């Protein structure tokens, strides 16, 4: 996937989606938690959500407050499932993690849908 010379976005469907989400977020039309692309890693969010950069103990994104540990992420692309659960207590849920799971599911579905579209 090449990069466009006039912008910082990769060419193709993903780059268009990333640029669109950046613009929508800048215009306050899209909450950062609702993105299906990652502006930091330039990937679909489900592909990089396991990165330590996506852990935030304050907002509880991928963080178990009870155990004070990061939450692991399991993505099954074939089944289309996303699991983020504390391996110590079996919970670790929070509104932030619930939104992150929803964003990952939407990202997975969007990437599959866009991959099927003709060029």
Order of alpha helices (4+ residues) and beta strands (2+ residues): alpha-beta-beta-alpha-beta-beta-beta-beta-alpha
